[in-house]
Amino acid sequence: MVIELPVDSRDLIIIDTDRESTSSGTIPTIGLATLNQSGSILVMTVANPGAAGRRLVITQTDTGTQGHTVTTASAGGFDGTNNTATFNAQFETLILYSVSSTRWIIVENIGAVALSAV
C-alpha cells in the first residue's frame, strides 16, 4: 500500500504496513494504523521509533466518541511535552515523523486529537 499526503510542498510517502486495531495493544512504528472499536475504549501504545525518518499515520475510523488513547514509550514522545493522544471522533488523525530514535514530531493533527502528558 502506498499513501501520498502533501506536506509543506513535499510529498510524504508511506510504504509498508496497514494495521487495523480492534482491541487494545501496540501500534507499529511505521505505516498506517487505524483505531476501529466503537464498543469500548482502545488503549494503545506506540514504541519509540528506533530511528529517525520513520513515518506513521494514526487515525480513528470508527464513529464512537469513547476516547481511544495512544501513549508513546518516552515522556514527551509526541512533541517534546506530551506523550498521550486521545482520539474521540471519526477520522481524527495524527501524522507523525520521527526525528530521532526516541522522539516523534507531529506533522499534522487533523480534527481535534487531544494531547496530554501522563
Kinemage of the C-alpha trace (Angstrom):
@kinemage 1
@onewidth
@group {chain A} dominant
@subgroup {mainchain}
@vectorlist {calphas} color= white
{ca met a 1} P 0.000 0.000 0.000
{ca val a 2} L 1.260 3.491 -0.850
{ca ile a 3} L -0.429 6.595 0.542
{ca glu a 4} L 0.666 10.022 -0.628
{ca leu a 5} L -0.095 13.050 1.522
{ca pro a 6} L 1.033 16.582 0.640
{ca val a 7} L 3.021 18.148 3.479
{ca asp a 8} L 4.668 21.572 3.214
{ca ser a 9} L 5.140 21.323 -0.567
{ca arg a 10} L 6.828 17.942 -0.206
{ca asp a 11} L 5.238 14.551 -0.564
{ca leu a 12} L 5.172 12.272 2.440
{ca ile a 13} L 5.030 8.730 1.129
{ca ile a 14} L 4.141 5.935 3.478
{ca ile a 15} L 5.037 2.463 2.351
{ca asp a 16} L 4.673 -0.730 4.312
{ca thr a 17} L 2.077 -1.714 6.827
{ca asp a 18} L -1.609 -1.048 7.186
{ca arg a 19} L -2.810 -2.241 10.572
{ca glu a 20} L -6.328 -2.010 11.977
{ca ser a 21} L -6.666 -2.190 15.757
{ca thr a 22} L -9.948 -3.522 17.116
{ca ser a 23} L -8.591 -4.334 20.581
{ca ser a 24} L -6.060 -2.669 22.884
{ca gly a 25} L -2.382 -3.300 22.221
{ca thr a 26} L 0.539 -1.898 20.275
{ca ile a 27} L 0.790 0.177 17.119
{ca pro a 28} L 3.588 -0.449 14.596
{ca thr a 29} L 6.188 2.314 14.255
{ca ile a 30} L 5.727 2.752 10.505
{ca gly a 31} L 2.797 2.938 8.113
{ca leu a 32} L -0.918 3.399 8.716
{ca ala a 33} L -2.592 2.427 11.983
{ca thr a 34} L -6.375 2.627 12.272
{ca leu a 35} L -8.348 2.585 15.514
{ca asn a 36} L -11.640 0.805 14.930
{ca gln a 37} L -13.678 -0.141 18.010
{ca ser a 38} L -16.920 1.701 18.751
{ca gly a 39} L -17.934 -0.602 21.613
{ca ser a 40} L -15.134 0.243 24.042
{ca ile a 41} L -12.039 2.371 24.547
{ca leu a 42} L -8.838 1.225 22.867
{ca val a 43} L -5.708 1.710 24.984
{ca met a 44} L -2.757 1.631 22.616
{ca thr a 45} L 0.985 2.145 22.897
{ca val a 46} L 3.480 3.062 20.219
{ca ala a 47} L 7.137 2.237 20.740
{ca asn a 48} L 9.993 4.638 20.275
{ca pro a 49} L 10.608 4.946 16.539
{ca gly a 50} L 14.019 3.288 16.745
{ca ala a 51} L 15.468 5.576 14.070
{ca ala a 52} L 14.959 9.000 12.556
{ca gly a 53} L 12.989 9.270 9.329
{ca arg a 54} L 10.060 6.954 10.074
{ca arg a 55} L 6.536 7.950 9.097
{ca leu a 56} L 3.400 6.910 10.942
{ca val a 57} L -0.253 7.860 10.474
{ca ile a 58} L -2.742 7.044 13.250
{ca thr a 59} L -6.443 7.565 12.519
{ca gln a 60} L -9.755 6.669 14.154
{ca thr a 61} L -12.098 5.012 11.674
{ca asp a 62} L -14.982 4.091 13.988
{ca thr a 63} L -17.830 6.521 14.735
{ca gly a 64} L -17.543 6.256 18.521
{ca thr a 65} L -16.629 9.030 20.942
{ca gln a 66} L -15.145 6.867 23.735
{ca gly a 67} L -11.673 8.438 23.726
{ca his a 68} L -9.175 5.905 22.382
{ca thr a 69} L -5.699 6.652 23.754
{ca val a 70} L -2.272 6.198 22.211
{ca thr a 71} L 0.719 6.597 24.526
{ca thr a 72} L 4.353 6.829 23.438
{ca ala a 73} L 7.119 4.847 25.121
{ca ser a 74} L 9.029 8.035 26.038
{ca ala a 75} L 7.840 11.011 28.054
{ca gly a 76} L 7.169 13.874 25.661
{ca gly a 77} L 7.354 11.451 22.775
{ca phe a 78} L 4.850 13.252 20.531
{ca asp a 79} L 6.045 16.846 20.722
{ca gly a 80} L 8.627 17.227 23.469
{ca thr a 81} L 5.957 17.676 26.159
{ca asn a 82} L 3.068 15.280 25.590
{ca asn a 83} L 3.123 11.501 25.435
{ca thr a 84} L -0.589 10.688 25.139
{ca ala a 85} L -3.024 11.336 22.292
{ca thr a 86} L -6.785 10.915 22.717
{ca phe a 87} L -8.940 10.233 19.666
{ca asn a 88} L -12.707 10.674 20.137
{ca ala a 89} L -14.171 11.270 16.665
{ca gln a 90} L -14.166 9.503 13.331
{ca phe a 91} L -11.260 10.489 11.067
{ca glu a 92} L -9.285 12.291 13.752
{ca thr a 93} L -5.717 11.704 12.606
{ca leu a 94} L -2.120 12.290 13.672
{ca ile a 95} L 0.586 12.295 11.031
{ca leu a 96} L 3.930 11.615 12.729
{ca tyr a 97} L 7.566 11.717 11.667
{ca ser a 98} L 10.477 10.511 13.799
{ca val a 99} L 13.304 12.976 14.367
{ca ser a 100} L 15.382 10.601 16.485
{ca ser a 101} L 15.302 7.069 17.800
{ca thr a 102} L 13.143 8.188 20.750
{ca arg a 103} L 11.036 11.094 19.515
{ca trp a 104} L 8.173 11.664 17.114
{ca ile a 105} L 7.049 15.065 15.876
{ca ile a 106} L 3.526 15.842 14.800
{ca val a 107} L 3.455 16.829 11.135
{ca glu a 108} L -0.287 17.389 11.259
{ca asn a 109} L -3.143 16.969 13.734
{ca ile a 110} L -6.331 16.528 11.707
{ca gly a 111} L -9.506 17.061 13.685
{ca ala a 112} L -9.005 17.657 17.364
{ca val a 113} L -6.770 14.878 18.682
{ca ala a 114} L -6.147 15.945 22.286
{ca leu a 115} L -2.568 15.762 23.588
{ca ser a 116} L -1.546 15.394 27.225
{ca ala a 117} L 1.341 14.355 29.444
{ca val a 118} L 0.554 11.287 31.546
